[in-house]
Structures are given as structure tokens and as C-alpha cells.
């Protein structure tokens, strides 16, 4: 029952975020994509709600969170029902590509339930923080000060999700924490399929990430929600035709990314630069940046106020340019993924033989996040261990951008969602 209740909290995320179905462009999507967008919105909303309650000094409990969650779900359903009807876009499904994608998902689930894809960070960082927050009924600075090894100044979204699940189960469910990874992976694929309308492109993403997950061990860590938010931004900016839709998904995705991981902020900067320089949409960049800036700014105020600065001190470390060859060599070794760099070569070849202009947005984000990764690692005099232990998960972001670029470069005219009129 503990595991069921813990997993139920994650299964409720699409209902918590169902209010986004009020927007016409969301309701035009296939059902799976609508659920995926609602999952991303619900994930962000519940984390912000819990953080706000904690900031206000209101302790979390079942008697508080359950009625609030129910009220949010009912309110969202009412908003959706009051919206005027919109016909969903119907796109033919390639049965072979769908079957192959399901096999990739099944292998990811198998790797998760057999503990092949779980990471020690869940047992020693994210899980313990979530347990302490659950017991304290909020984000407890005293706990964070006592255990600085818990990456105390990392953005709190993943910890809050685990604490939300813990509130349902009353005992942190290991199974719920790790099974969130394939659930969010499915949502990521549904987003790409719904936005692009490309079955084979979705299969490319599914096959690649299902393989790289086996070597990056994301289950229980913050990468699954981070990649979902990043996919929302990249795919939305790349495939959506409606300017308002692009702005909305970028706003949700960037806010979620910065609230999830340190690398989410560098991704947000890369995405905003891309919106300004590639799309030439300065107004969109400003609108999308405001909620993200509020969240990361509020979190940093909390960090400084409680003297919790720990990981962010790395930004003040001196650079070691002489380590650049070592950084590049080690990153190349990790990026090989024990498969001769095929996860990178295949999408790169597809881009080269496709329409590169369609892929400029994800390619820009790919280049900028690669540069940010290299910049991050040259701040260590001996970076080899750090790169080998962390970069398999960190480089999933530029890999995702490259994969979406391959889908975009080979997308046929008329595929995906189009603006009305």
C-alpha cells in the first residue's frame, strides 16, 4: 500500500495541471500530448505550492495538502469544461514505429524495476532530504545546515516531488521515486510525438534515451523532470506554430527547469539566448524569463538568508584553462556511451541530410549547453572523476536538443500542430 500511495501522487500530476487544457492549442493535441503538458504543469504547480506554504510557515500535512490538491483538480476541471469546444488534431499513427517505441519504454521500465537505472544520489541525497522535509512539514533550513552533503542549495523541485509522494504514503516509497523516471520519460515522448506528429522521430528519441538512461542512471534523480521541462521548451519552440503557444510552453518549461537543477538555469539561459538571437522574439524571451527569474531568485534569497550556499560557490572558483584538453577528452569518453558515439552520430547525420533551417532552435540550444558543460568542468584542477561521475546525466540535455533537431530537420510539411486560420 505504501508503494501504491507513493506512486499515486505522481499519477495525479496530470490532474493537478489539467487547467492548461483550457488553452486551445493544448486541446488540439492528441490525448497523450495533452496529458504530458498537464504533467509538466502539475509538477511545477505542486512544487511551487509546497515551497510557498513552507515560505509562509504553514506545515505540510495530509489534512492540508489533500484538500488543496482536490480543490486544484476540481478547479482545473471546471475551467476546462467552461472553455469552448475545440477539435483535437488527428494524425495517423505508424503502427511499426509505435510498437518499437513501446518496446523502448518497456525496456526502460524493466531497467528501472530491476534497479539497473537507479542512482546512489537518490539514496544519499534526494531521498534523505525529502524524508527530512516530510518530517519537518516543510523546507527545513536546520536540516540542510546539518547535512551539507545533501546539496543543500540545489533547487528544490525534485525533493518536493518526493516529499509530496511521501505525504501520500507516510513512508518514502523507493519504488515510487524510481518509477517516476519511466513515467516522466513517457510524458517526454508524448510531448515530442504530439508537437511534431512524427512517429519515427519519436522512435529515434525513445531508442536513444532508453539506451543512454542505462548508463546515466537517472531513476530517483532530478534528470527525469528536468528533461521533461527541457523537452517542453525545445519541442514547443521548434514545432508549435502558434506564437502564444510557444510563449506559454517556454514559460512553463523554463520555470520548471530552473526550479529543478543547477543545470536547469544554464539551460534556461541557452533557451532565452536562442529565442532572442534565432527566433528574434525579445518580448517572448522577457515573458518566459519572468516566472523562471522569480523562482530561482526566490530560492537564492532563501539560500543566502539561511547561509546555505554550497554548490553555487563553484561559480566563484578560478578557471583552469590548462585542463581543457583533459575535460574534452573525458567528456568524449563519456559521450561515447559504449556505442562508438552512435547516439550523437545518428541524429547529426539526419540533420546533415535534412533541412537544417528547421532545426536552428534546437541546434542553438545544443551548442550553448555543450559550451556551458565544458565551462562548468574547467573550474576544477582535476576534473576527471567529477566528469565521469556526473556528466552521463548532464549531457542528456544537449543530447535531447540534438535529437529534437534531427526530428525537426526531417519533419515533413503538414506534420505537427498548426495554428488555426
Secondary structure, 3 states (H helix, E strand, C coil): CHHHHHHHHHHCHHHHCHHHHHCHHHHCCCHHHHHHHHHHHHHHHHHHHHHHHHHCCCCCCHHHHHHHHHHHHHHHHHHHHHCCCCCCCCCCCCHHHHHHHHHHHHHHHHHHHCCCCECHHHHHHHHHHHHHHHHHCCCCHHHHHHCHHHCCCCCCHHHHHHHHHHHHHCCCCHHHHHHHHHHHHHHHHHHHHHHHCCHHHHHHHHHHHHHHHHHHCCECCCHHHHHHHHHHHHHHHHHCCCHHHHHHHHHHHHHHHHCCCHHHHHHHHHHHHHHHHCCCCHHHHHHHHHHHHHHHHHHHHHHHHCCCCCHHHHHHCCCCHHHHHHHHHHHHHHHCCCCCCHHHHHHHHHHHCCCHHHHHHHHHHHHHHHHHHHHHHCCCCCCHHHHHHHHHHHCHHHHHHHHHHHHHHCCCCCCCCCCCC
